[in-house]
Amino acid sequence: MKNHILFSLLLLLTFSSWAQQNQTLSGYITDGTSGEAMIGAKVYIPSISKGAITNTYGFYSLTVPAGTYIVEFRATGLDTEIKEINLTSDVRLDVELGTNLQELQEVQVNAKKGENVNSTKIGQIELQMDQIKTLPAFMGEVDIIKTIQLLPGVSSVSEGGQGFYVRGGGPDQNLVLLDEGVVYNAAHLFGFFSVFNADAVKSVNLIKGGMPANYGGRMSSVLEVNMNEGNMKKFKVKGGIGVISSRLTIEGPLKKDKGSFIISGRRTYIDLFAKAFIPDSSPFRGSGYYFYDVNLKLNYKLGDKDRISLSG
């Protein structure tokens, strides 16, 4: 009996000692110019070759043995932040990146056979709005769905249509999400335009295969669209006048560095042009087709670990 008790005590001491040797560094990485969460930013400790990547909310968590480390915080196109952190206990550290732009020199990309698989995210493609806006736009309207149709393994339902096939699956087998909410009808004007206003969208993630279990309900693919959170630093207004529609976006802080809002809308004026071509005697006089959409998102940080958001 004494031997059993001694063994149990030794086992508990071993687990306690192991637990004390590992500490966690966690926090949020945000854009220094707008305060928005940075998706895919890197946290890296060179001395032990360990790192982590921020999620959709800009959160990272990295558990390492206790000690003092030089930690690098990285994001593409921005200066790397380097901090010395003493991890004798769990540390919460929030970092702002992007206060200084990084000028990139010539980059050479080389690869060897057998080195093309570096991630378990098979069939997943993530696009930022800066990339999407560089592509030609139909009648000046930047369209997320039409960009998705250009990716490998994706084809359009019809010329100019909004539906898309992914590896042989039907359009009804694609799960379309906007800030984790299901969008059942993602098209305007009989399928020529999507309901996603490019000024209100931050990033687009297409999963063509191996969908995680939380995306249940569809067989073919998942299209995940994430909205901008709004500028937490200052008020901004931007807009544009296109061939068939105009748009306006307003964003700013509810409370500086604590909460933000963004409201973005667009409206077509097809009905205004149609009036000039419909005679007064026509039975169609007074009718006209147009569409509009409004995107709204509110964010507020309740504390270090809690936040509340409303989007629609």
Backbone bond lengths (Angstrom), bond angles and torsions (degrees), N, CA, C in turn:
res aa  C-N    CA-C-N  psi(-1)  N-CA   C-N-CA  omega(-1)  CA-C   N-CA-C  phi
1 M - - - 1.467 - - 1.524 110.13 -
2 K 1.354 116.00 -43.42 1.463 119.85 179.68 1.524 111.11 -62.42
3 N 1.346 115.71 -37.28 1.461 119.24 179.75 1.524 110.78 -64.07
4 H 1.350 116.59 -39.24 1.469 120.52 179.00 1.521 110.83 -64.18
5 I 1.348 116.10 -42.75 1.469 120.01 179.74 1.530 110.48 -64.52
6 L 1.350 116.57 -42.90 1.464 120.82 179.61 1.521 111.40 -62.86
7 F 1.333 115.71 -41.45 1.471 119.86 178.62 1.527 111.12 -63.41
8 S 1.349 116.48 -41.46 1.466 120.50 -179.88 1.526 110.92 -64.32
9 L 1.333 116.32 -41.62 1.468 119.72 178.69 1.520 111.51 -63.58
10 L 1.327 116.43 -42.96 1.461 120.46 178.34 1.520 111.03 -62.56
11 L 1.348 116.66 -39.34 1.472 121.09 179.33 1.518 110.81 -64.94
12 L 1.338 116.95 -42.60 1.463 120.84 178.67 1.521 111.08 -64.68
13 L 1.318 116.95 -42.02 1.465 120.49 178.29 1.519 111.12 -63.13
14 T 1.348 116.54 -37.10 1.467 120.61 179.26 1.521 110.61 -64.69
15 F 1.351 116.96 -46.63 1.465 120.30 179.19 1.524 111.45 -65.31
16 S 1.355 115.71 -38.30 1.468 119.13 178.87 1.519 110.84 -64.42
17 S 1.321 116.48 -41.66 1.464 120.44 178.69 1.511 111.39 -65.53
18 W 1.338 116.80 -39.25 1.467 120.30 179.59 1.524 110.80 -65.36
19 A 1.371 114.84 -40.80 1.462 118.68 -178.23 1.511 111.14 -65.62
20 Q 1.351 116.88 -35.46 1.453 120.40 -178.77 1.526 112.00 -71.33
21 Q 1.296 118.17 -19.99 1.456 120.93 -176.28 1.522 112.50 -83.47
22 N 1.326 118.62 -12.10 1.459 121.67 -178.63 1.521 109.92 -114.59
23 Q 1.336 115.22 131.47 1.461 121.31 178.85 1.530 108.56 -127.11
24 T 1.324 115.00 158.92 1.463 120.85 -175.06 1.521 110.77 -116.13
25 L 1.332 115.09 129.54 1.464 122.58 172.07 1.522 107.40 -104.68
26 S 1.317 117.37 123.98 1.459 120.52 -177.43 1.517 110.10 -146.07
27 G 1.324 115.47 167.31 1.463 120.49 179.16 1.512 111.11 158.58
28 Y 1.327 115.51 -166.32 1.460 122.52 -178.59 1.526 109.02 -120.13
29 I 1.334 115.25 141.24 1.462 121.36 174.19 1.524 107.45 -111.55
30 T 1.335 116.26 124.61 1.458 121.54 -176.37 1.523 110.75 -124.99
31 D 1.322 115.23 163.19 1.459 122.38 176.61 1.524 108.37 -75.74
32 G 1.328 116.92 124.84 1.455 120.90 -176.88 1.512 114.40 -67.74
33 T 1.336 117.71 -19.86 1.468 119.94 -178.51 1.525 112.68 -92.12
34 S 1.340 118.05 -26.86 1.466 120.26 -177.31 1.522 113.74 -123.93
35 G 1.332 118.05 -16.81 1.455 120.82 -178.40 1.514 114.25 81.96
36 E 1.346 117.98 3.63 1.463 120.67 -179.85 1.526 110.88 -76.89
37 A 1.331 115.09 152.92 1.461 120.41 178.01 1.526 109.83 -65.85
38 M 1.321 116.21 139.85 1.465 121.97 179.02 1.525 108.99 -100.07
39 I 1.330 115.60 118.50 1.462 121.73 179.50 1.530 109.19 -87.01
40 G 1.322 117.18 132.17 1.458 120.94 175.36 1.519 114.68 79.85
41 A 1.340 118.81 15.45 1.465 120.42 174.04 1.539 108.96 -71.87
42 K 1.334 116.29 152.26 1.465 120.22 -173.96 1.531 111.22 -109.67
43 V 1.324 114.94 140.40 1.460 123.40 171.45 1.525 106.65 -118.94
44 Y 1.335 117.06 123.06 1.471 119.87 -170.55 1.522 110.40 -139.96
45 I 1.350 114.80 135.83 1.468 121.84 175.25 1.527 107.35 -111.86
46 P 1.343 118.68 103.30 1.481 120.82 -174.04 1.521 113.91 -62.46
47 S 1.332 118.00 -34.46 1.464 120.15 -172.69 1.523 112.73 -65.24
48 I 1.341 117.37 -27.94 1.470 120.14 179.77 1.520 111.94 -119.22
49 S 1.343 116.29 4.24 1.475 122.29 177.04 1.527 112.27 54.95
50 K 1.315 115.82 47.07 1.457 120.99 176.35 1.524 109.44 -126.34
51 G 1.349 115.27 149.07 1.450 118.62 -179.23 1.513 111.95 -159.94
52 A 1.326 114.80 179.95 1.464 121.81 179.34 1.522 108.25 -149.69
53 I 1.340 115.78 162.81 1.464 122.84 -179.97 1.520 108.34 -124.58
54 T 1.326 116.95 139.38 1.456 120.60 -179.43 1.530 110.91 -70.94
55 N 1.337 115.59 149.67 1.457 120.99 -179.79 1.535 110.53 -91.26
56 T 1.323 116.71 -163.39 1.462 121.59 -176.77 1.520 112.00 -60.59
57 Y 1.326 117.32 -28.19 1.461 121.12 -177.46 1.530 112.48 -96.98
58 G 1.335 117.11 8.57 1.457 120.68 179.87 1.515 113.88 78.67
59 F 1.337 117.64 12.91 1.462 121.45 -176.13 1.534 110.47 -92.34
60 Y 1.341 115.40 141.60 1.465 120.76 175.61 1.528 108.59 -132.66
61 S 1.316 116.15 156.21 1.459 122.20 176.21 1.523 108.30 -149.72
62 L 1.321 115.78 130.03 1.463 120.96 -175.98 1.529 108.27 -139.12
63 T 1.348 116.83 119.16 1.466 122.42 179.84 1.517 109.39 -105.48
64 V 1.349 115.83 123.42 1.471 122.22 -176.42 1.529 108.94 -139.87
65 P 1.347 117.44 165.11 1.460 119.43 174.77 1.526 111.65 -60.83
66 A 1.340 116.56 148.03 1.460 121.22 -178.85 1.524 110.68 -60.18
67 G 1.324 116.07 144.43 1.455 121.04 179.70 1.513 111.05 158.31
68 T 1.321 115.99 -175.52 1.465 122.27 178.06 1.517 108.49 -105.83
69 Y 1.341 117.01 127.68 1.458 121.74 -174.05 1.523 111.34 -131.43
70 I 1.325 114.12 153.46 1.468 121.98 167.28 1.524 106.16 -93.58
71 V 1.327 116.87 118.93 1.459 122.23 -174.62 1.526 109.03 -113.49
72 E 1.337 116.12 132.73 1.460 122.34 178.65 1.526 109.85 -106.39
73 F 1.338 116.05 133.40 1.459 123.35 176.35 1.524 107.25 -113.44
74 R 1.340 116.64 117.06 1.465 120.72 -170.62 1.519 111.30 -124.22
75 A 1.336 114.95 150.37 1.459 122.69 170.32 1.523 107.06 -151.71
76 T 1.323 117.04 143.32 1.456 122.03 -174.86 1.529 111.08 -59.43
77 G 1.331 115.71 127.86 1.459 121.12 176.64 1.511 114.93 82.77
78 L 1.343 118.02 1.42 1.466 121.29 -178.12 1.524 109.73 -121.79
79 D 1.339 115.25 157.14 1.458 119.85 177.70 1.520 111.06 -63.33
80 T 1.318 116.78 143.72 1.459 122.72 177.59 1.517 110.30 -80.76
81 E 1.317 116.49 129.54 1.464 121.75 174.91 1.524 108.42 -91.04
82 I 1.334 117.01 129.13 1.457 122.16 -179.32 1.526 108.05 -118.69
83 K 1.332 116.25 125.01 1.458 121.42 -178.70 1.523 109.93 -132.45
84 E 1.340 115.57 144.13 1.469 121.21 173.23 1.525 108.05 -96.38
85 I 1.329 116.16 122.98 1.462 121.39 -173.60 1.518 109.46 -126.13
86 N 1.335 115.38 130.90 1.464 121.79 177.43 1.521 108.78 -95.29
87 L 1.314 116.67 106.86 1.459 122.22 -176.66 1.520 110.85 -96.56
88 T 1.324 117.02 66.30 1.458 120.55 172.48 1.523 110.61 -88.27
89 S 1.336 115.63 -12.65 1.465 122.33 174.28 1.525 107.04 -150.71
90 D 1.321 117.14 174.04 1.461 120.30 178.37 1.524 110.22 -60.69
91 V 1.346 115.96 135.60 1.468 121.49 -176.41 1.521 109.39 -122.46
92 R 1.320 116.10 131.47 1.468 122.64 173.33 1.530 107.17 -103.97
93 L 1.339 116.82 120.45 1.462 121.44 -177.06 1.519 109.96 -137.69
94 D 1.328 116.58 116.30 1.461 122.49 174.86 1.521 108.70 -98.03
95 V 1.337 116.51 137.03 1.465 121.73 -173.97 1.524 109.59 -128.33
96 E 1.329 116.59 137.07 1.455 122.14 172.88 1.522 109.02 -105.35
97 L 1.321 116.39 126.99 1.457 122.35 177.85 1.518 109.67 -114.07
98 G 1.331 115.98 155.23 1.449 119.47 172.86 1.510 115.13 100.85
99 T 1.332 117.87 6.96 1.460 118.56 175.72 1.529 110.89 -69.72
100 N 1.345 115.71 -24.85 1.463 121.30 174.96 1.520 108.82 -126.66
101 L 1.337 116.36 133.70 1.452 120.60 177.36 1.518 110.31 -82.59
102 Q 1.301 115.83 147.95 1.453 121.84 -179.32 1.523 109.29 -106.15
103 E 1.309 116.58 123.62 1.459 120.89 177.98 1.527 108.67 -83.61
104 L 1.319 115.58 120.06 1.461 120.60 -177.70 1.522 110.83 -87.91
105 Q 1.302 115.77 139.58 1.455 121.76 174.96 1.531 108.90 -90.65
106 E 1.301 115.92 -176.64 1.465 120.54 178.43 1.522 110.55 -58.14
107 V 1.324 116.19 135.57 1.457 122.13 -177.98 1.524 109.23 -118.64
108 Q 1.315 116.64 129.21 1.458 122.10 175.21 1.522 108.72 -111.59
109 V 1.316 115.42 128.19 1.460 121.37 -179.68 1.522 108.70 -108.50
110 N 1.316 116.90 119.69 1.456 122.59 179.88 1.519 109.11 -122.69
111 A 1.305 116.02 149.61 1.458 120.50 178.88 1.519 109.71 -146.74
112 K 1.321 115.62 155.28 1.451 122.40 176.62 1.519 109.44 -124.20
113 K 1.293 115.35 153.61 1.450 120.54 179.03 1.535 110.38 -58.67
114 G 1.325 115.38 132.41 1.451 119.82 -179.91 1.507 114.14 95.16
115 E 1.371 117.78 -5.96 1.456 120.80 -178.68 1.523 111.96 -109.34
116 N 1.320 117.21 19.52 1.457 119.87 -175.09 1.523 113.18 -91.22
117 V 1.318 118.88 -5.16 1.457 121.59 179.06 1.530 108.27 -110.06
118 N 1.332 116.19 104.28 1.457 121.31 -178.82 1.519 112.07 -122.56
119 S 1.321 118.61 3.55 1.449 120.79 -175.74 1.522 109.42 -146.52
120 T 1.334 114.93 152.47 1.462 120.55 176.50 1.523 111.70 -86.98
121 K 1.325 117.91 -2.98 1.467 121.88 -179.66 1.521 109.44 -83.57
122 I 1.308 116.08 73.98 1.448 121.80 -177.01 1.525 109.57 -76.41
123 G 1.324 116.28 132.63 1.457 120.37 177.43 1.513 114.21 74.75
124 Q 1.329 118.04 20.15 1.465 121.27 -179.10 1.524 109.96 -114.03
125 I 1.326 116.10 128.98 1.466 121.92 -179.22 1.517 108.44 -127.69
126 E 1.322 116.91 126.68 1.464 121.58 178.87 1.521 109.27 -114.06
127 L 1.322 116.32 130.46 1.458 122.62 -179.37 1.517 109.91 -120.81
128 Q 1.332 116.69 137.30 1.457 122.00 173.06 1.525 109.04 -93.70
129 M 1.338 116.16 154.12 1.461 119.95 -177.27 1.526 111.97 -64.11
130 D 1.324 117.69 -28.79 1.470 119.95 176.68 1.518 111.08 -61.31
131 Q 1.330 116.68 -35.24 1.459 120.63 177.19 1.522 111.10 -72.21
132 I 1.329 116.54 -43.73 1.460 120.55 -177.26 1.521 111.49 -63.82
133 K 1.326 117.13 -37.28 1.464 121.02 -176.72 1.532 113.29 -71.71
134 T 1.333 117.37 -12.70 1.470 119.90 177.48 1.526 112.26 -80.88
135 L 1.343 117.86 -12.83 1.464 120.55 -178.58 1.524 110.76 -84.81
136 P 1.341 117.45 153.40 1.478 119.97 176.20 1.521 110.97 -58.17
137 A 1.338 116.43 140.66 1.460 121.89 -176.63 1.523 110.09 -116.33
138 F 1.336 116.28 138.61 1.456 121.78 179.44 1.525 109.52 -71.49
139 M 1.339 116.76 118.51 1.459 123.82 -179.95 1.529 111.59 54.50
140 G 1.340 115.76 31.98 1.454 120.72 176.57 1.512 115.65 79.44
141 E 1.340 118.24 2.44 1.460 121.63 -177.73 1.527 109.79 -100.10
142 V 1.341 116.28 111.07 1.465 120.59 176.25 1.520 108.84 -67.10
143 D 1.329 116.32 125.20 1.468 120.56 -172.17 1.522 110.05 -126.31
144 I 1.328 115.92 122.29 1.464 121.26 -178.42 1.525 111.59 -66.15
145 I 1.330 116.68 -45.08 1.463 120.33 -175.87 1.522 110.97 -63.25
146 K 1.329 117.34 -41.55 1.469 119.50 179.36 1.528 111.15 -65.64
147 T 1.326 117.13 -30.95 1.472 119.90 174.96 1.518 110.53 -68.46
148 I 1.319 117.13 -40.76 1.464 121.34 178.47 1.528 110.81 -60.45
149 Q 1.340 116.66 -35.84 1.465 120.79 -178.42 1.527 112.55 -66.56
150 L 1.323 117.94 -14.45 1.469 121.39 179.13 1.526 112.73 -87.69
151 L 1.332 117.46 -8.19 1.460 120.95 -176.02 1.526 111.21 -79.41
152 P 1.330 118.12 155.63 1.474 121.19 178.42 1.521 111.11 -61.71
153 G 1.323 116.34 138.19 1.453 121.60 178.43 1.512 114.60 83.58
154 V 1.352 117.35 2.85 1.463 121.67 -178.88 1.518 108.63 -122.50
155 S 1.320 117.19 135.99 1.463 121.44 176.55 1.518 109.33 -136.00
156 S 1.328 115.96 154.79 1.458 121.08 -177.44 1.523 111.03 -82.64
157 V 1.336 115.85 154.88 1.456 121.20 177.48 1.522 110.29 -69.30
158 S 1.339 115.86 -44.65 1.461 121.60 178.41 1.520 108.28 -152.97
159 E 1.300 117.21 167.07 1.461 121.16 -179.20 1.524 109.93 -62.19
160 G 1.331 115.66 119.52 1.456 120.04 179.58 1.511 114.43 83.58
161 G 1.336 118.79 -5.38 1.460 121.59 -177.72 1.518 112.12 -80.25
162 Q 1.355 115.36 161.92 1.461 121.13 -176.94 1.529 113.08 -92.84
163 G 1.323 118.57 -20.79 1.451 119.92 179.25 1.517 110.99 -69.34
164 F 1.331 116.43 156.58 1.466 119.15 178.63 1.523 109.96 -146.62
165 Y 1.333 113.36 145.14 1.455 121.96 175.86 1.528 108.76 -99.35
166 V 1.315 117.32 138.10 1.458 122.00 176.29 1.516 108.60 -123.09
167 R 1.317 115.44 111.13 1.477 122.71 178.20 1.531 111.84 50.69
168 G 1.342 116.49 44.45 1.454 120.95 173.94 1.509 115.57 90.09
169 G 1.330 119.16 -9.80 1.459 121.02 178.87 1.520 111.11 -77.75
170 G 1.323 117.47 154.62 1.457 122.16 -179.82 1.516 112.04 -78.60
171 P 1.348 116.79 163.88 1.472 120.26 179.39 1.521 113.00 -60.12
172 D 1.348 118.00 -30.40 1.456 120.28 -179.49 1.530 112.52 -76.94
173 Q 1.328 116.72 -5.27 1.461 120.74 178.64 1.526 112.31 -97.27
174 N 1.339 117.46 7.27 1.454 122.19 176.81 1.527 109.50 -99.19
175 L 1.330 116.70 130.94 1.460 122.03 177.10 1.530 108.27 -94.44
176 V 1.331 117.32 118.44 1.461 122.77 -179.32 1.529 108.37 -108.92
177 L 1.330 116.54 123.03 1.462 122.24 -176.79 1.523 110.24 -121.89
178 L 1.329 115.94 139.23 1.461 122.46 171.41 1.516 107.49 -121.80
179 D 1.350 116.62 108.45 1.472 121.29 -174.91 1.519 111.16 51.96
180 E 1.344 115.71 47.49 1.464 124.67 175.81 1.530 113.28 72.17
181 G 1.327 118.34 2.84 1.463 121.58 175.42 1.513 110.53 -100.51
182 V 1.322 117.44 138.52 1.465 121.64 -175.65 1.525 110.20 -74.00
183 V 1.333 116.62 132.79 1.464 123.25 174.07 1.527 107.13 -107.99
184 Y 1.323 116.84 115.27 1.463 120.59 -174.98 1.528 112.00 -87.98
185 N 1.313 117.79 -33.62 1.466 121.02 178.55 1.522 108.03 -124.60
186 A 1.312 116.93 106.92 1.457 121.14 -171.63 1.521 112.68 -105.26
187 A 1.338 118.14 27.13 1.465 119.91 -174.37 1.523 111.52 -135.40
188 H 1.358 114.75 149.44 1.460 124.40 171.27 1.527 108.83 -116.62
189 L 1.296 117.06 164.36 1.461 124.01 170.67 1.522 111.62 51.41
190 F 1.343 115.76 53.13 1.467 122.21 176.58 1.528 112.46 59.39
191 G 1.334 116.24 28.38 1.455 120.04 175.15 1.512 116.11 99.52
192 F 1.337 119.15 3.41 1.461 119.95 -177.58 1.527 112.52 -83.86
193 F 1.320 118.74 -23.87 1.457 121.75 -179.08 1.519 108.98 -132.61
194 S 1.334 116.12 147.82 1.459 120.68 177.53 1.526 109.67 -88.28
195 V 1.328 115.64 165.28 1.459 120.61 -179.21 1.524 112.05 -84.03
196 F 1.314 117.93 -0.31 1.461 120.97 -175.57 1.527 110.34 -90.39
197 N 1.317 115.70 114.83 1.460 122.02 176.76 1.523 108.51 -78.52
198 A 1.315 117.43 118.68 1.466 121.29 -173.17 1.523 112.35 -61.48
199 D 1.347 118.32 -29.04 1.463 120.43 -179.19 1.517 112.20 -69.90
200 A 1.327 118.06 -19.44 1.465 121.70 -177.47 1.518 112.97 -100.94
201 V 1.323 118.15 -1.50 1.468 122.31 -174.17 1.514 110.32 -104.33
202 K 1.342 115.77 136.03 1.463 121.60 178.41 1.530 111.69 -94.49
203 S 1.330 116.96 -50.17 1.458 120.58 -175.78 1.519 110.42 -151.86
204 V 1.336 114.48 161.21 1.462 122.13 -179.48 1.526 107.87 -131.93
205 N 1.318 116.18 133.04 1.461 121.44 -178.91 1.523 108.78 -126.90
206 L 1.327 116.47 120.26 1.459 122.19 178.62 1.524 109.21 -109.50
207 I 1.342 116.31 122.38 1.462 122.30 177.10 1.529 107.38 -108.67
208 K 1.324 116.45 110.40 1.463 121.16 -175.26 1.524 113.82 -92.11
209 G 1.312 116.75 -11.82 1.463 119.32 -179.65 1.510 110.41 -168.84
210 G 1.325 116.55 157.71 1.458 121.20 -179.90 1.518 112.38 63.94
211 M 1.363 116.58 43.67 1.455 119.88 -177.73 1.530 111.09 -63.71
212 P 1.342 118.14 139.13 1.473 120.30 174.53 1.526 111.07 -61.38
213 A 1.325 115.57 159.44 1.460 121.07 -174.47 1.530 112.58 -63.82
214 N 1.349 117.93 -26.93 1.469 119.47 -178.02 1.523 112.09 -71.94
215 Y 1.353 118.30 -10.57 1.457 121.49 175.88 1.524 110.42 -100.74
216 G 1.313 116.85 47.34 1.453 119.98 -178.70 1.518 111.62 -74.96
217 G 1.341 116.37 158.09 1.447 120.56 174.75 1.512 114.91 111.23
218 R 1.306 118.94 -9.56 1.465 121.58 177.63 1.523 108.87 -133.74
219 M 1.337 115.45 155.93 1.466 120.25 -174.61 1.517 113.35 -107.32
220 S 1.330 118.61 -23.02 1.454 120.57 -168.36 1.527 113.02 -98.79
221 S 1.349 118.04 -57.71 1.459 120.08 -175.58 1.519 110.14 -159.04
222 V 1.333 114.72 170.54 1.466 122.59 174.88 1.526 108.11 -127.69
223 L 1.340 116.32 126.59 1.457 122.12 174.55 1.525 107.38 -111.41
224 E 1.331 116.16 108.84 1.459 121.88 -175.77 1.530 108.92 -106.31
225 V 1.331 116.32 117.84 1.465 122.71 -178.77 1.525 108.24 -110.18
226 N 1.336 116.82 127.44 1.460 122.20 -179.56 1.523 109.95 -111.26
227 M 1.328 116.74 129.89 1.458 121.73 -179.12 1.523 111.47 -83.31
228 N 1.331 115.69 155.54 1.455 120.89 169.86 1.519 109.73 -61.97
229 E 1.323 116.27 151.22 1.457 120.55 -179.47 1.524 112.51 -94.74
230 G 1.319 118.21 -14.98 1.454 120.96 -176.47 1.517 111.23 98.30
231 N 1.313 116.32 150.91 1.457 122.83 -176.98 1.527 110.08 -76.96
232 M 1.331 117.34 123.87 1.460 121.44 178.90 1.527 112.86 -90.33
233 K 1.325 117.23 -2.30 1.463 120.98 -175.51 1.525 112.40 -101.68
234 K 1.335 117.78 -43.92 1.463 120.71 -174.40 1.519 109.80 -156.46
235 F 1.342 115.04 164.10 1.455 121.00 178.51 1.528 110.19 -78.83
236 K 1.331 115.08 139.57 1.460 121.08 177.94 1.524 109.14 -138.25
237 V 1.325 114.73 142.81 1.459 121.43 176.32 1.522 107.69 -129.88
238 K 1.306 117.14 130.71 1.460 120.99 176.15 1.515 108.85 -144.15
239 G 1.306 116.04 155.59 1.452 120.39 -179.41 1.508 110.95 -165.93
240 G 1.316 116.07 -174.07 1.455 120.84 -179.30 1.510 111.00 -167.14
241 I 1.313 115.06 154.99 1.456 122.25 177.05 1.518 107.74 -116.52
242 G 1.325 116.62 120.08 1.455 121.73 -178.39 1.510 112.28 -108.64
243 V 1.324 114.47 -174.38 1.461 120.20 -178.58 1.520 110.99 -67.97
244 I 1.330 117.54 -39.72 1.465 119.99 -176.21 1.522 113.04 -118.97
245 S 1.343 117.99 -9.55 1.462 118.96 -177.95 1.527 110.16 -152.46
246 S 1.328 114.64 161.73 1.462 122.35 174.13 1.525 108.19 -124.19
247 R 1.322 116.94 154.48 1.455 120.61 -176.42 1.535 110.05 -140.94
248 L 1.317 115.10 154.32 1.456 121.88 -179.51 1.527 108.64 -146.84
249 T 1.328 116.33 134.80 1.459 122.01 179.85 1.520 109.34 -130.21
250 I 1.327 115.87 131.48 1.463 122.40 177.06 1.528 107.69 -124.74
251 E 1.322 116.50 131.16 1.460 120.85 178.97 1.519 109.78 -144.77
252 G 1.323 115.67 156.10 1.449 119.59 -179.86 1.512 111.55 174.38
253 P 1.314 116.78 179.19 1.468 120.63 -177.89 1.521 112.74 -83.68
254 L 1.341 116.58 137.90 1.462 121.12 165.05 1.521 109.30 -75.63
255 K 1.335 115.08 -40.58 1.452 124.09 170.29 1.513 105.99 -149.32
256 K 1.316 117.71 129.10 1.458 121.21 -170.92 1.521 111.57 -54.66
257 D 1.336 114.77 128.54 1.465 124.42 178.87 1.531 113.71 64.02
258 K 1.335 117.61 8.75 1.461 120.85 178.31 1.530 112.40 -119.94
259 G 1.325 116.93 -40.71 1.458 120.46 -177.90 1.511 111.15 -148.18
260 S 1.326 116.36 159.59 1.462 120.79 -178.26 1.516 109.93 -151.04
261 F 1.313 115.54 165.44 1.458 121.39 176.01 1.519 108.97 -141.79
262 I 1.302 116.39 156.63 1.460 122.73 171.71 1.520 107.76 -146.93
263 I 1.315 116.15 132.83 1.456 121.60 174.51 1.520 107.30 -131.84
264 S 1.314 115.75 126.89 1.460 121.36 -174.86 1.523 108.89 -135.19
265 G 1.315 116.59 133.38 1.453 120.44 -179.58 1.519 112.13 -141.38
266 R 1.305 115.77 157.50 1.467 121.44 174.94 1.524 108.66 -147.90
267 R 1.329 115.41 153.72 1.465 120.83 179.87 1.513 108.74 -147.02
268 T 1.320 115.31 139.55 1.462 119.89 175.62 1.528 109.67 -87.63
269 Y 1.335 115.30 161.72 1.461 119.80 175.69 1.528 110.20 -126.09
270 I 1.362 114.96 38.11 1.460 119.77 176.51 1.530 109.98 -63.08
271 D 1.351 116.28 -38.54 1.463 119.68 -178.34 1.526 111.90 -64.42
272 L 1.333 117.13 -31.65 1.464 119.91 179.61 1.524 110.96 -70.08
273 F 1.338 117.11 -39.14 1.458 120.29 177.68 1.536 110.99 -70.10
274 A 1.342 117.14 -34.97 1.458 121.07 -176.89 1.527 111.72 -65.79
275 K 1.326 116.80 -29.27 1.466 119.75 -179.04 1.523 112.14 -61.06
276 A 1.319 116.21 -32.08 1.465 119.75 -177.94 1.526 111.97 -71.66
277 F 1.330 117.54 -20.25 1.463 120.32 -175.99 1.534 112.64 -105.52
278 I 1.316 117.91 -4.06 1.470 120.93 -179.84 1.537 108.46 -101.96
279 P 1.326 118.33 115.54 1.478 120.43 -179.55 1.521 111.62 -66.10
280 D 1.320 114.96 158.16 1.465 120.24 -177.93 1.522 112.19 -63.81
281 S 1.325 117.56 -27.74 1.461 121.12 -178.17 1.523 112.80 -82.37
282 S 1.310 117.53 -9.58 1.467 120.29 -176.93 1.526 110.74 -71.84
283 P 1.344 117.22 142.85 1.476 119.95 175.69 1.520 112.66 -67.13
284 F 1.340 116.97 -15.23 1.466 121.09 179.16 1.528 112.28 -89.24
285 R 1.336 117.07 2.57 1.459 120.65 179.47 1.546 109.88 -61.30
286 G 1.304 115.38 131.37 1.458 120.23 -179.92 1.515 114.22 93.84
287 S 1.331 115.96 -9.55 1.462 119.19 177.63 1.521 109.25 -98.81
288 G 1.263 116.06 157.46 1.460 120.47 179.27 1.516 110.84 -176.50
289 Y 1.320 116.36 147.81 1.457 120.92 -179.00 1.521 109.29 -103.93
290 Y 1.318 115.39 135.15 1.455 120.58 172.21 1.526 107.42 -153.59
291 F 1.334 116.45 164.40 1.456 119.49 174.87 1.523 108.99 -138.05
292 Y 1.292 115.01 158.62 1.463 121.29 176.07 1.517 107.95 -148.28
293 D 1.295 117.45 157.86 1.450 121.17 171.47 1.526 109.45 -146.94
294 V 1.313 114.73 149.26 1.459 122.92 -179.72 1.518 108.33 -130.30
295 N 1.326 116.96 128.81 1.458 122.77 176.69 1.526 108.84 -114.45
296 L 1.321 116.05 134.02 1.458 121.99 -179.84 1.518 109.40 -135.06
297 K 1.336 115.78 137.47 1.459 119.76 174.88 1.522 109.37 -145.73
298 L 1.329 114.81 134.23 1.461 122.87 177.31 1.520 108.37 -121.06
299 N 1.326 117.09 138.21 1.463 122.50 178.20 1.522 109.28 -134.04
300 Y 1.329 114.93 143.92 1.463 118.47 175.42 1.526 108.94 -152.16
301 K 1.338 115.68 134.03 1.456 121.68 178.53 1.525 108.93 -90.39
302 L 1.323 116.25 113.96 1.463 120.85 179.01 1.516 111.65 -78.84
303 G 1.324 116.80 -28.32 1.461 121.84 -179.25 1.506 109.80 -170.72
304 D 1.331 116.02 -165.94 1.460 120.13 -178.82 1.524 112.08 -65.90
305 K 1.327 117.73 -31.01 1.458 120.55 -174.58 1.525 113.80 -115.68
306 D 1.313 117.53 -7.27 1.463 120.22 -174.31 1.532 111.26 -123.20
307 R 1.306 114.82 139.92 1.461 120.53 175.61 1.531 108.24 -148.01
308 I 1.324 115.43 155.93 1.439 120.91 -179.97 1.530 108.31 -127.59
309 S 1.323 116.81 141.29 1.456 120.42 -179.27 1.521 109.42 -141.73
310 L 1.310 115.11 149.60 1.460 122.35 177.27 1.511 107.53 -134.27
311 S 1.319 117.22 124.56 1.461 120.69 -179.70 1.523 109.38 -135.97
312 G 1.314 115.03 150.70 1.458 118.70 179.29 1.513 110.95 -166.89
